[in-house]
């Protein structure tokens, strides 16, 4: 599934970041990289605020859809 | 040792680097006090801030504040500057002797990512481990000594907002030798080998220094595909080798795009494991709880609208009293001067030229201060990033994205900071679209023009017994500018600047209480700039205008004849045929021409013109009343009819009359093409719209 489908409050593991290359690079550098466990802090009309440790990053719905994740145990 | 201190030829340069929101500016201000200069890097409007750290015995260090960046893989003009300076490939700035990297302790891992890149460059580095208190409140205890041992470089723990650790950092900066560490993060051996080879080739064919060659080699090795620019710029031998490298790594099963990032984070985790201890698990933070309301899909919009309404309400109502004080102050000065000076050209020049011009503009200082206060406040509390997120969905309908919101909001103050704020937009087309429409947002310089024209031409009646007509007209002008900006942006993004739909991502810093002091300092800087403008450009232009309006002298003529005969009158008459179809006469023409310096010059121009034109009772009759009494000889009706007022305001909403904005656009886009295009499209749009409104008004007989 993609980050867009994740309910607020859930913790997920990233499988793949499939945005445009320069955007993917920056997202990975910000910690949204493959195998990272992140949380979906809140959602606002398709925009997602995700948490990577103490950092909060807001993503629009297009980017949220380009991040493939699975539920983290 | 002692000798070497006496033989220093140039002061050591220290660069201050760090992630956005790491508290870099606070550290900079604490180290330099107010001894700093703000300029620009050549060619771009990225702010260059240089300060001096003064030590006893006349010894000083130069401190260069680099733009905040998450990574040295730059993807905005801001970040490119920081990267170029750290790599030593900037023509305008020498490579620093020492780097202080400000690290947010509450975001240790992500901040160490940039540290690992800076350490790669082989410049001695000191870490300012900031926001220790926030880290602690979130349950992380960081052993800064252990971190220093692990990294092999000095680490100074600090809470810059309270001044803690600043003195220790000052002392550390004076150490003659800061240890240099060899790179200690490593990728798998085959990748490392290809990296070295590629860097060697870049050094050979492009004569790059070692750190730039390594930096570029890694970027090329790990990119998904080379850009067109890369393929033109890079030697064919290097490209050929690169293609083979890619094949090899793919064959060996490495993900090119993630291998370097993974390796750095792996190294970072190996360091932080022994350094940072969790005292309690951080669940939802206070910021998260606030965000669940503030960025809520329903409440978020209400809160956003309420904040905007409060901001504009405050600017317009609170500012009134101090504006009146300033007005009375200038009246008093004029009264005293009139009594003290003998009548004649000199008194005329001082009172009707210089003083009238400067007074009419300085009046608006309180509103500008309040606007900058609000912008600073929203930025500092962390709300601005949320507003961008909330607005993103809305902005994307117009082909813009969330980050365009902040530049457009700043443009309500002035298009110049607005255009400069577009630097954070990574995509060049999105950035250009925002810059092209930013001047359509009604800036604070238009406010005096609207205020005067509304006072002079719009009757003070209530519409539907609720809203006053003047307030409604004022609101409509702001609204028109906003609608025009968004529609034109849509048009440009569908035609000229067509590209992939914008994507939005942004770090949301934790909410915090605003640093009132830093907001006030920023406000002070803006106010100074504004007053300096009033004291130089506007003063000069007012005097010039007075001269143009007073000479050549026509002895014994009535003031109105004298004005027609003057240079300004002739100029106004020269352009009258062009503006007649809009319902404007030659006096408005003079106002329009002088607005090119700055829009608010319209008000001071009217002040000067009507002071010269009116008969003896000038001093006792306000400018508004004098304008209302003016009869257009061609139509026999009042010149400033409601229709003229509205037409003129629409012209001001849509037209580009600001030399400073043109200059910034030229610098920002590196050429004349876009500023000329901007002047052309805005002027054409303003002319056509004003013409249409005027003709329809005349035809229907509304407001004539």
Interface residues (C-beta under 8 A of the other chain):
Chain A: X19 X20 X21 X22 X23 X24 X25 X26 X27 X28 X29 X30 X31 X33 X34 X41 X42 X43 X44 X45 X46 X47 X49 X51 X52 X53 X54 X55 X56 X57 X58 X59 X60 X61 X62 X63
Chain B: X70 X71 X73 X75 X106 X107 X109 X110 X113 X138 X140 X222 X223 X224 X225 X255 X257 X258 X261 X262 X265 X282 X284 X285 X287 X288 X291 X292 X295 X296 X297 X300 X385 X386 X388 X389 X390 X392 X393 X396 X401 X402 X426 X500 X501 X503 X504 X505 X506 X507 X508 X509 X510
